[in-house]
Amino acid sequence: MSDASNRKLPTHEEISVRAYEIFEERGSIPGDDVSNWLEAEAELSRAVELEAEAQSETRNKPEAKYVDSPISAPAVSGGLRSRATVA
């Protein structure tokens, strides 16, 4: 199956709730039911797409592998010195 068929689409209830929130945000002025619905549907659908993209990127990200390095830092004899004591 493709990623598109695995996406969870927003439910009627989710769209309805968001459309009502948009209605309230716009001052509860009646008459824009369809516009509010379409905007809610678009917002929620886009959120689903973004979530699917994020999951896909996480799934396709190569796993970090840690390897012991044969290179080591050179040993410093006498420990660390401050500039004031270096002659």
DSSP file (Angstrom, degrees, kcal/mol; ACC not computed):
  #  RESIDUE AA STRUCTURE BP1 BP2  ACC     N-H-->O    O-->H-N    N-H-->O    O-->H-N    TCO  KAPPA ALPHA  PHI   PSI    X-CA   Y-CA   Z-CA
    1    1 A M              0   0    0      0, 0.0     2,-0.1     0, 0.0     5,-0.0   0.000 360.0 360.0 360.0 149.3    0.0    0.0    0.0
    2    2 A S     >  -     0   0    0      1,-0.1     4,-0.9     0, 0.0     3,-0.4  -0.416 360.0-110.0 -84.8 164.8    1.1    3.5   -0.6
    3    3 A D  H >> S+     0   0    0      1,-0.2     4,-0.8     2,-0.2     3,-0.6   0.853 116.8  61.5 -61.1 -34.3    1.6    6.2    2.1
    4    4 A A  H >4 S+     0   0    0      1,-0.3     3,-0.6     2,-0.2    -1,-0.2   0.874 103.6  47.8 -62.2 -38.0   -1.5    8.0    0.7
    5    5 A S  H 34 S+     0   0    0     -3,-0.4    -1,-0.3     1,-0.2    -2,-0.2   0.691 108.9  55.5 -77.6 -16.5   -3.7    5.1    1.4
    6    6 A N  H << S+     0   0    0     -4,-0.9    -1,-0.2    -3,-0.6    -2,-0.2   0.579  82.8 110.9 -88.9 -10.9   -2.3    4.8    4.9
    7    7 A R    <<  -     0   0    0     -4,-0.8     2,-0.7    -3,-0.6    42,-0.1  -0.375  69.4-128.4 -68.1 140.0   -3.1    8.4    5.9
    8    8 A K        -     0   0    0     40,-0.1    -1,-0.1    -2,-0.1    44,-0.1  -0.806  25.0-146.6 -87.9 116.4   -5.8    8.9    8.5
    9    9 A L        -     0   0    0     -2,-0.7    36,-0.1     1,-0.1     2,-0.0  -0.504  29.1 -92.1 -79.9 152.1   -8.2   11.5    7.1
   10   10 A P        -     0   0    0      0, 0.0    -1,-0.1     0, 0.0     2,-0.1  -0.375  46.2-121.6 -62.7 141.5  -10.0   13.9    9.4
   11   11 A T     >  -     0   0    0      1,-0.1     4,-2.4    -3,-0.1     5,-0.2  -0.340  19.9-108.8 -80.0 164.6  -13.3   12.6   10.6
   12   12 A H  H  > S+     0   0    0      1,-0.2     4,-2.5     2,-0.2     5,-0.2   0.901 121.7  51.8 -56.6 -42.6  -16.6   14.4   10.2
   13   13 A E  H  > S+     0   0    0      2,-0.2     4,-2.5     1,-0.2    -1,-0.2   0.911 108.7  49.3 -63.9 -44.1  -16.6   15.1   13.9
   14   14 A E  H  > S+     0   0    0      1,-0.2     4,-2.3     2,-0.2    -2,-0.2   0.919 113.5  46.4 -62.5 -43.9  -13.1   16.7   13.8
   15   15 A I  H  X S+     0   0    0     -4,-2.4     4,-2.8     2,-0.2    -2,-0.2   0.913 111.8  52.0 -64.6 -42.1  -14.0   18.9   10.8
   16   16 A S  H  X S+     0   0    0     -4,-2.5     4,-2.0    -5,-0.2    -2,-0.2   0.915 110.5  47.4 -60.7 -44.9  -17.3   19.9   12.5
   17   17 A V  H  X S+     0   0    0     -4,-2.5     4,-2.0     2,-0.2    -1,-0.2   0.930 114.7  45.9 -63.4 -45.7  -15.6   20.9   15.7
   18   18 A R  H  X S+     0   0    0     -4,-2.3     4,-2.4     1,-0.2    -2,-0.2   0.888 110.1  54.0 -66.5 -38.4  -12.9   22.9   13.8
   19   19 A A  H  X S+     0   0    0     -4,-2.8     4,-2.4     1,-0.2    -1,-0.2   0.892 108.8  49.2 -62.3 -38.8  -15.5   24.6   11.6
   20   20 A Y  H  X S+     0   0    0     -4,-2.0     4,-2.4     2,-0.2    -1,-0.2   0.894 109.0  52.4 -67.7 -38.8  -17.4   25.7   14.7
   21   21 A E  H  X S+     0   0    0     -4,-2.0     4,-2.6     2,-0.2    -2,-0.2   0.917 110.2  48.3 -60.8 -42.6  -14.1   27.1   16.2
   22   22 A I  H  X S+     0   0    0     -4,-2.4     4,-1.8     2,-0.2    -2,-0.2   0.917 108.9  54.0 -62.9 -43.3  -13.6   29.0   12.9
   23   23 A F  H  <>S+     0   0    0     -4,-2.4     5,-2.4     1,-0.2     6,-0.5   0.921 112.0  44.2 -55.1 -46.8  -17.2   30.3   13.1
   24   24 A E  H ><5S+     0   0    0     -4,-2.4     3,-1.7     1,-0.2    -2,-0.2   0.891 109.6  55.5 -67.2 -39.8  -16.5   31.6   16.6
   25   25 A E  H 3<5S+     0   0    0     -4,-2.6    -1,-0.2     1,-0.3    -2,-0.2   0.808 104.8  55.0 -62.2 -29.4  -13.2   33.1   15.7
   26   26 A R  T 3<5S-     0   0    0     -4,-1.8    -1,-0.3    -5,-0.2     3,-0.3   0.245 131.9 -90.9 -89.8  12.7  -14.9   35.1   12.9
   27   27 A G  T < 5 -     0   0    0     -3,-1.7    -3,-0.2     1,-0.2    -2,-0.2   0.667  59.4 -83.3  91.0  16.8  -17.3   36.6   15.4
   28   28 A S  S   <S+     0   0    0     -5,-2.4    -1,-0.2     1,-0.2    -4,-0.2   0.821  74.1 163.5  55.9  35.5  -20.1   34.0   15.1
   29   29 A I    >   -     0   0    0     -6,-0.5     3,-0.5    -3,-0.3    -1,-0.2  -0.758  32.2-133.0 -86.4 120.7  -21.5   35.6   12.0
   30   30 A P  T 3  S+     0   0    0      0, 0.0    -1,-0.0     0, 0.0     0, 0.0  -0.247  75.7  60.4 -71.3 160.3  -23.9   33.2   10.3
   31   31 A G  T 3  S+     0   0    0      0, 0.0     3,-0.2     0, 0.0     4,-0.1   0.263  79.6  83.6 112.2 -10.6  -23.8   32.5    6.5
   32   32 A D    <>  +     0   0    0     -3,-0.5     4,-3.0     1,-0.2     5,-0.3  -0.065  46.8 128.1-113.0  33.2  -20.3   31.1    6.0
   33   33 A D  H  > S+     0   0    0      1,-0.2     4,-2.5     2,-0.2     5,-0.2   0.912  76.2  44.4 -55.8 -47.9  -21.0   27.5    6.9
   34   34 A V  H  > S+     0   0    0      2,-0.2     4,-2.8     1,-0.2     5,-0.2   0.918 114.4  49.1 -66.5 -43.3  -19.5   26.1    3.7
   35   35 A S  H  > S+     0   0    0      2,-0.2     4,-2.4     1,-0.2    -2,-0.2   0.923 112.7  48.0 -61.6 -45.0  -16.5   28.3    3.8
   36   36 A N  H  X S+     0   0    0     -4,-3.0     4,-2.4     2,-0.2    -2,-0.2   0.912 113.0  49.2 -61.3 -43.0  -15.9   27.5    7.5
   37   37 A W  H  X S+     0   0    0     -4,-2.5     4,-2.8    -5,-0.3    -2,-0.2   0.933 112.0  46.9 -62.9 -47.4  -16.3   23.7    6.7
   38   38 A L  H  X S+     0   0    0     -4,-2.8     4,-2.3     1,-0.2    -1,-0.2   0.884 112.7  49.5 -65.0 -38.6  -13.9   23.8    3.8
   39   39 A E  H  X S+     0   0    0     -4,-2.4     4,-2.6    -5,-0.2    -1,-0.2   0.925 112.4  47.8 -65.2 -43.9  -11.3   25.8    5.7
   40   40 A A  H  X S+     0   0    0     -4,-2.4     4,-2.6     1,-0.2     5,-0.3   0.922 112.3  49.5 -61.7 -44.7  -11.5   23.4    8.6
   41   41 A E  H  X S+     0   0    0     -4,-2.8     4,-2.3     1,-0.2    -1,-0.2   0.907 112.2  47.9 -61.9 -42.5  -11.2   20.4    6.3
   42   42 A A  H  X S+     0   0    0     -4,-2.3     4,-2.4     2,-0.2    -2,-0.2   0.919 112.3  49.1 -65.5 -44.3   -8.2   21.9    4.5
   43   43 A E  H  X S+     0   0    0     -4,-2.6     4,-2.1     1,-0.2    -2,-0.2   0.946 114.9  43.5 -59.4 -49.8   -6.4   22.7    7.8
   44   44 A L  H  X S+     0   0    0     -4,-2.6     4,-1.9     1,-0.2    -1,-0.2   0.870 113.0  51.5 -68.2 -36.9   -7.0   19.3    9.3
   45   45 A S  H  X S+     0   0    0     -4,-2.3     4,-2.1    -5,-0.3    -1,-0.2   0.905 110.2  49.7 -65.1 -41.0   -6.0   17.5    6.0
   46   46 A R  H  X S+     0   0    0     -4,-2.4     4,-2.6     1,-0.2    -2,-0.2   0.892 107.9  53.8 -65.0 -39.3   -2.8   19.5    5.9
   47   47 A A  H  X S+     0   0    0     -4,-2.1     4,-2.1     1,-0.2    -1,-0.2   0.893 108.6  49.7 -61.6 -39.6   -2.0   18.6    9.5
   48   48 A V  H  X S+     0   0    0     -4,-1.9     4,-2.3     2,-0.2    -2,-0.2   0.908 110.7  50.0 -64.7 -42.6   -2.4   14.9    8.6
   49   49 A E  H  X S+     0   0    0     -4,-2.1     4,-2.5     2,-0.2    -2,-0.2   0.916 110.7  49.2 -62.6 -43.8   -0.1   15.3    5.6
   50   50 A L  H  X S+     0   0    0     -4,-2.6     4,-2.4     1,-0.2    -1,-0.2   0.901 111.3  49.5 -63.8 -40.7    2.6   17.0    7.7
   51   51 A E  H  X S+     0   0    0     -4,-2.1     4,-2.3     2,-0.2    -1,-0.2   0.910 111.0  49.6 -64.2 -41.8    2.4   14.3   10.3
   52   52 A A  H  X S+     0   0    0     -4,-2.3     4,-2.3     2,-0.2    -2,-0.2   0.897 111.0  49.9 -64.0 -40.6    2.7   11.6    7.7
   53   53 A E  H  X S+     0   0    0     -4,-2.5     4,-2.5     2,-0.2    -2,-0.2   0.913 110.5  49.9 -63.7 -42.9    5.7   13.4    6.2
   54   54 A A  H  X S+     0   0    0     -4,-2.4     4,-2.1     1,-0.2    -2,-0.2   0.910 112.2  47.4 -63.1 -42.5    7.4   13.7    9.6
   55   55 A Q  H  X S+     0   0    0     -4,-2.3     4,-2.5     2,-0.2    -1,-0.2   0.883 111.4  51.7 -65.6 -38.2    6.8   10.0   10.3
   56   56 A S  H  X S+     0   0    0     -4,-2.3     4,-2.2     2,-0.2    -2,-0.2   0.910 109.5  49.1 -65.2 -42.5    8.2    9.1    6.8
   57   57 A E  H  X S+     0   0    0     -4,-2.5     4,-0.8     2,-0.2    -1,-0.2   0.895 112.3  48.7 -63.7 -39.7   11.3   11.2    7.4
   58   58 A T  H  < S+     0   0    0     -4,-2.1     3,-0.5     1,-0.2    -2,-0.2   0.906 112.3  48.7 -65.9 -41.7   11.8    9.5   10.8
   59   59 A R  H  < S+     0   0    0     -4,-2.5    -2,-0.2     1,-0.2    -1,-0.2   0.859 115.0  44.3 -66.1 -36.1   11.3    6.1    9.2
   60   60 A N  H  < S+     0   0    0     -4,-2.2    -1,-0.2    -5,-0.2    -2,-0.2   0.505  86.1 110.5 -89.1  -5.2   13.7    6.8    6.4
   61   61 A K  S  < S-     0   0    0     -4,-0.8     3,-0.1    -3,-0.5     2,-0.0  -0.549  75.7-116.0 -73.2 128.7   16.4    8.3    8.6
   62   62 A P        -     0   0    0      0, 0.0     2,-0.2     0, 0.0    -1,-0.1  -0.362  31.0-109.1 -66.2 143.9   19.5    6.1    8.8
   63   63 A E        -     0   0    0      1,-0.1     2,-0.2    -2,-0.0    -3,-0.0  -0.521  34.2-111.8 -74.0 136.7   20.2    4.8   12.2
   64   64 A A        -     0   0    0     -2,-0.2     2,-0.5    -3,-0.1    -1,-0.1  -0.479  32.2-158.7 -69.3 135.6   23.3    6.3   13.8
   65   65 A K        -     0   0    0     -2,-0.2     2,-0.5    -3,-0.0    -1,-0.0  -0.969   4.3-149.1-120.2 132.0   26.1    3.8   14.2
   66   66 A Y        -     0   0    0     -2,-0.5     2,-0.4     2,-0.0    -2,-0.0  -0.858  15.5-172.0-102.5 131.8   28.9    4.3   16.7
   67   67 A V        -     0   0    0     -2,-0.5     2,-0.3     0, 0.0    -2,-0.0  -0.962  29.2-113.9-124.6 137.2   32.3    2.8   15.8
   68   68 A D        -     0   0    0     -2,-0.4    -2,-0.0     1,-0.1     0, 0.0  -0.549  36.0-137.3 -67.1 129.3   35.4    2.6   18.0
   69   69 A S        -     0   0    0     -2,-0.3    -1,-0.1     2,-0.1     0, 0.0  -0.735   9.9-150.4 -92.8 135.5   37.9    4.9   16.5
   70   70 A P  S    S+     0   0    0      0, 0.0     2,-0.4     0, 0.0    -1,-0.1   0.597  78.1  88.9 -75.9  -8.7   41.6    3.7   16.2
   71   71 A I        +     0   0    0      0, 0.0     2,-0.3     0, 0.0    -2,-0.1  -0.755  58.1 179.5 -92.5 131.3   42.6    7.4   16.5
   72   72 A S        -     0   0    0     -2,-0.4     3,-0.1     3,-0.0     0, 0.0  -0.903  34.6 -95.6-128.2 160.3   43.2    8.7   20.0
   73   73 A A        -     0   0    0     -2,-0.3     2,-0.1     1,-0.1     0, 0.0  -0.469  48.7-103.0 -72.2 142.6   44.2   12.1   21.4
   74   74 A P        -     0   0    0      0, 0.0     2,-0.2     0, 0.0    -1,-0.1  -0.377  38.0-110.4 -66.4 144.0   47.9   12.4   22.1
   75   75 A A        -     0   0    0     -2,-0.1     2,-0.6    -3,-0.1    -3,-0.0  -0.506  24.5-142.8 -74.8 142.8   48.8   12.3   25.7
   76   76 A V    >   -     0   0    0     -2,-0.2     3,-1.1     4,-0.0     2,-0.2  -0.933  13.4-140.6-109.1 118.2   50.0   15.5   27.3
   77   77 A S  T 3  S+     0   0    0     -2,-0.6     0, 0.0     1,-0.2     0, 0.0  -0.558  84.0  20.5 -79.2 141.7   52.8   15.0   29.9
   78   78 A G  T 3  S-     0   0    0     -2,-0.2    -1,-0.2     2,-0.0     2,-0.0   0.480 109.9-107.1  84.0   2.1   52.7   17.1   32.9
   79   79 A G    <   -     0   0    0     -3,-1.1     2,-0.3     2,-0.0    -2,-0.0  -0.249  64.0 -25.6  76.3-165.1   48.9   17.9   32.6
   80   80 A L        -     0   0    0     -4,-0.0     2,-0.4    -2,-0.0    -2,-0.0  -0.606  58.1-163.0 -87.2 143.8   47.4   21.2   31.6
   81   81 A R        -     0   0    0     -2,-0.3     2,-0.2     3,-0.0    -2,-0.0  -0.937  15.3-127.6-123.7 149.5   49.2   24.4   32.1
   82   82 A S    >>  -     0   0    0     -2,-0.4     3,-0.9     1,-0.1     4,-0.7  -0.520  29.4-110.7 -87.2 163.7   47.9   27.9   32.0
   83   83 A R  G >4 S+     0   0    0      1,-0.2     3,-0.7     2,-0.2    -1,-0.1   0.833 114.4  64.3 -63.1 -31.4   49.4   30.6   29.8
   84   84 A A  G 34 S+     0   0    0      1,-0.2    -1,-0.2     3,-0.0    -3,-0.0   0.812 105.6  43.2 -64.3 -28.8   50.8   32.4   32.8
   85   85 A T  G <4 S+     0   0    0     -3,-0.9     2,-0.4     2,-0.0    -1,-0.2   0.549  89.0 101.2 -96.2  -6.3   53.0   29.5   33.8
   86   86 A V    <<        0   0    0     -3,-0.7    -3,-0.0    -4,-0.7    -5,-0.0  -0.654 360.0 360.0 -80.5 128.4   54.3   28.7   30.3
   87   87 A A              0   0    0     -2,-0.4    -1,-0.1     0, 0.0    -4,-0.0   0.432 360.0 360.0-100.8 360.0   57.8   30.2   29.8
